[in-house]
Amino acid sequence: MDELFDQLEFIENPLYESIIEDLLEQQYSVVDNFFSAEEVFLLRASLLDKYEEDKFKKAAIGNKFEEQIIKSIRGDFVLWIDEKNSNSAEKLFFNKINSLIDYLNKTCFLGILHKEFHYAIYPEGTFYKRHLDTFQNDDRRKLSFVCYLNDEDWKNENGGELVIYKDENGVEVPKNLYPLPGRVVIFESQLLEHEVKTVLASERYSITGWLKTR
């Protein structure tokens, strides 16, 4: 009976439908203003407060079983976000993420059961070499999710763009996506290799995470 009521109460969300269509057609979706300017401001303030408290750590590669810090591969600093102990800004973030997850599970039967997110700061001169968001001993990551928290006057010449490598008719085509505030990029974790180009000026702020199965 509960399932019947869930179906009757279902309301189509045009934004989420466009994300689904993008993922089906090209394995990634770019949504500008997914988060409002006010939400970006609050999340950036939260990030910077915790950065000033020296809570961030040098990012590593691999999962917890094979973690290594290799500066020649990536140079960002990260801080994992605990939803259960989140502040008001982070609760806004997770409310939107959970809404999207519920919609994807109801419409696409993706079986997203878990999620993990962290703040990320790329200081000037740092980057993340081309890679895939899955591990040899853990393939639960289904969708990768990046939300940019840079300020409104961020310029493309600052660098730090996300490059997604797509195979189109047998030809590899790089897609350059700049870290504009409020922009969200969602892509297939197990299919698309990607990298973060060198930050040439300022600092690049984001929340990065994964929607996971099992």
Disulfide bonds with the S-S distance in Angstrom:
none
